[in-house]
Amino acid sequence: MRKTAVMMNDLFLEHDTGYGHVESAERLRIIYDRLNEPEERKKFIFPSFQPASYDDIHLIHTEEHIKRVASTAEKYFDLLDPDTVTSPRSYDAACLAAGALIAGTRLLVEGEADNCFALVRPPGHHAEKTHSMGFCLFNNTAIAAQYALSELRLNRILIVDWDLHHGNGTQNSFYDTDQVLYFSTHQYPYFPGTGAAKERGKGKGLGFTVNVPLPGGQGDAAYARIFNSVLVPIARQYQPEMIIVSAGFDIFRDDPLGTMNVSIDGFAYMTRLLLNLADELCGGKLLLALEGGYDLAGERDGVMAVLNEMAGNCYLQEEIFTRLASSSIFVPGLDEAQKIAKKNWKL
């Protein structure tokens, strides 16, 4: 059994996006209700955590952007972009979301938890240095990664982004550095329009951005093949000191925003593979952050499968894991992504 930290706080439910918005508080409420059941709660630890400070957020975002988000505090309604709505407590929730990731990072580095899942909102991976977008106010994973580099003296961090949408903000935060390797699978062309395979970094960061853009319809076997044949060998060469995951559940087969075909087994497989990789490369230090996921039952069940894998209560049957571990299914676009990645990595 592993000591799995779960970051939860009811303040995240007070980020009110308004009637009919898919990124609603219900996304977390349905997960929190399950985790508050006694038989689930005893499996995990639930540490307390504080909001990220201005200096923490400023590691990634400009002063002007932080002030703009702060200006929404106590306003009944504000609009940061056509999709990104705020309410009176949204700024506080965004600061606490970033703080949850920072606290999780510290727990792992200090050995107080084996792994961690931050069940937060608003999500973060679309937030750019200078502006919010795509439901995201601050870039939670980018802030945590930069905090680990700047404050905890780590040198190499792997960020894996399996969300349906490309994490443009995370990619751009580290596009010119080799201290963060950003690996993304995403539906393409799709919002936000970035994430082509040819986008692979610049300067010292050339090769340290790896994009695998995909058409819709890809299921468990396709994601398994990508992770097995591209992510694992690159990670072994990179030797990260921590793995951070932008865990989006909008690749679920019934999600209303996408057309991917991943099942609950697929989420469990990717998690177990990353757990094994973290055990092999970085003392098990694996930190997940909730990003998208808009089919409520699918997101809840996916999160619970992931958490049970993280804690050692294996969700995935061994025969399914073995089958996916040897997946050789054809994946559209994979050959091109591998060809580009081979310019910097042995695959």
N, C-alpha and C positions, 0 to 999 in steps of 0.2 A: 504493500500500500504506500501511496505517496501522500505527502502533505500538500494539498491543493488549496490555495487561497482564492476566495471568491470575493470580488469587490462589488458591494451592493450599497445603495443608499436611496431612500425615498425621494430625495431632492431631484433625482433624475426623472421622476414621474411628473414633476412640476414644470418641466420644459413643455409648454403647451403650444402645439403647432396648429391648432384649430380644427374645426369640424372637417372630416373627410380627408385629412392629410395622412398619407401612408406611413410617415415616420411619426407615429403616435406613441403616447405613453403606454398604451396597451401592449406594445411590443415587449416592454420590460415587465409590465405588471403580470402578464401570464407566466413569465419565467420565474419572477419573484414568488408568486403564489406556489409554484411547484417546489421551489427551494425552501420555502418556509414549512413544508410538510416535515414532521419529525424524522421520518425515515431517510429523507434526503439531507436534511440539515446536519445530521450526525456524520456525514461522509466528508465534510469540508470544514475549513476554518474561514472565518469572516472578519478579517482585520478592519480596524478603523483607519481612516485616512483623512487628510486635510486637502483643501483646495490648492491648486497650483498657485504660486505667487506670480506677481507681475514679472519678476526676473526669470522665473521658470518658463513662462509663456513667451517671453521676449527672446528666449533661445532660438525660436523658430519664427515668430511673428514680429512685424514692425510695430513701433509705438502707435502709429496712426491706426493700424488695424485693431489693436487691443482697445484703444480708446473708442473706436466705432462700435465694437461689440459691447463694451462697458456702457455706452450711451443708451443701450436698449433696456438697461435695468430699470425696473418699476414701470416701464411703459406697457400699456395693455397690449399693444401690437406694434411690431416693426418688421421691415422686410429688408434682409441683407442681400438677397438676390431673388429672382422670381420663384425659386423653390425653397428658400431658406427663411423661415418665419421665426420670430422670437416673441416671448411673452415676459411678464415681470421677473420671473426667476430663471430665465434662460441663460443669462450671463453667469449667474452663480452656479448653475448646473454645468455649464461648459468649463468653468474653472475647476470644479470638483471632478469632472471627468478626466481632465488632464492630470489632476492630482492623484486620481486612482491609479493611473498608469505609472506615474512617478513612484508612488508608494509600492506598487507591485515590483517595479524594477529594483528598488532598494531591498525588499524582502528576499528576492532571489539572490542578489549579490551578497547579502549578509547571511544567507543560509537559513533564514527563518521560515521559508517555504520552499517546496521543491518545484512548484510551478504555480501559475496564477492566471485567472480569467477575470478581466475587468468588464462587468456587465453594466455598461454605461450608455448614456445618451446625453447630449447629441453626439452622433458619430463624428469621425474626424478626417478620413483620408483624402477628401476633396479640398479641404481648407488649404489655401495657398498662403505664402508668406504675408501677402498684402490684403487678402480678402477672403471672405467666407463664400462657400458655394455648395450646391448639391447636398443640402440638409446639414452641412458641417460648419461649425463655428470656429473652433481651434483644432489643430491637427494633433490628436492625442498621441498616436504612435510616434510621430516625428518628434514631438516634445520629449517623450520618454526616451527615445533613442539618443537624442542630443544631450539630454540630462545624464544618461549613462556614460556618454563619451566625455562630457565636460566636467561633471561632478564626481563620478564614480570611477573615472580613469580607465574605462574599458577602451579598447582600440578597434574592435571589429564586431559589428552587429549585422545580423541577417534579418531583414524584414520580408516576410512572406505575406502576400496579399491575395487571398482567394475570393474576394468579393466579386460580384457580377460586374461591377464597374471598375475601371482603371483608377488607381489612386494617384491622380495627377499631382496633388499637393505633396504627398510623400515622395514621389519620384523627384519632383523639382527641388525639394528640400535638400536632397543629397546627390544631385545629378553630377556634381563635380568633385566628389570625394570618394576615396576608396575605403573609408572607415565604416560605411554602410553599404551593404549589398542589397539592392531592392529587387525582389523577384515577384512578378505579377502574372496571374492568369485572369482573363477577363473577356467578356463578350465584346466583339469588335466587328465593324465600327458601331459604336454605341456611345451614350453619354459617358464621359465628357468629351470624347473624340480623340483623346490621347492614347498612348500605349501601343503604337505600332512596333513591330519587331525590330525595326531599324533604330529605335530610340534606345541607346545603350550607354548613355553617359557621355561626359566630355572631360578633357584635361585629365587630372588624376583619377577621375571617376569613370573613364572610358572602360567599358566592359562590366562595370559594377551596377548597371541597370540591365535586367534581363526580363523582357516582356514576351509573353506567349499569348498573342491575341487569338481569339477563337470565335467561330460562328456559333449560333445557338444549337441546342440539341445535344450537347456533350454531357455524358453521364459519368458514373463512378469509374468505369474502366478507362475512360479518356483522361480524367484527372489523375488517376493512379499512374497511367503510363507517363504523363508529363512529370509528375513528381519523381517517379522512379528513375526516369532516363535523363532528366535535365536538372531538377533541383538537387537531388541527392549527390550526384558527382560534383556539381559546382560547390555545394556547401562543404563537402569534404576537402576540396582544394582551398576554399576560403578560410576554413577553420574559425568560425565565429565564436565569440565569447558569450553570446546570448542570442536567442532567436525570439523575435517579436512577430506576432501574426495579426494582420488585419482580417478578422474572421467575419466575413459577410455570409449570411445564410440566404441571400437572394439568388444563389445558384440552385436552390432547391427546385425540384421539378414542378411545383405548383405555385411558385412565386408570381405575383401579378406583374412585376416590373421586368421580368426576363424570360428567356426561353431555354434556359439550361435544364438538364435532366438529372441532377444529382439527388440521390436518396439519402436517408439518414445514415445508411451504411457508408456512403461516400465520405461524409463528414467524419465519421469515426475512423475510417481508414487514413485520411490525411492527418488526423490528429495522432494516431498511433505511430505513423511513419515519422512525424515531427518529434514526438516524444523519444523514439528510438534514436533519431539523429541528434537530439539535444543531449541524451545520455552519452552518446559516443563522442560528441565534439565539445560540449561546454557544461559538463557537470549537471545536465538536466534542466538548465535555466531556460524555460519556455514561458513566454508571457503572451496571452491572447487578449485582444480588445474587440468588443462587439462593434461591427460596422453595420451593414445593411441586413435585410431580411424582413419581408413584408407579408408572407403567409404566416399567420400567427402560430398555428399548430405546428407547421414545419419548422419554424424558427425555434420554438420551445423544445420540440423533440430533438432537433439538431444540437442545440446547446446542451441539453441533458446528456445526450450520447457523448458529446465532446468532453463534458465534465467527468463523466464516469470513466472514460478512457484516461483522462488526466490523473484521476485519483487511484487508478489501478483496478477499478471495478469494470473489467473489460466488457464493453457493449458488443463489440463486433465478434462474431463467431470466427474461430480460427480458420476454418475452411474458406470462408469468404475473404479473410485477410490474405491467405495464401494465394487464392485465385487472383485477387487484384494485384498482389505483389509481382505476379508474372504477366501482367497485362501487356499484350502486343497489338491491341486494337489500332486501326488507322485513325489518326487524329488530324483533321484538316488544319493546315497551317503549321503543324509541328515541325515538319522537315525544314521549312524556311527559318523558323525560330532557332532550331538547332544549328543550322548553317551559320547564322549570325553569331550565336553564342560561341561557336567553335573558334571564332577569331580571337577569343580571350581564354577559353576554357577547354579542357580535354573532356570530350564526351564520347 
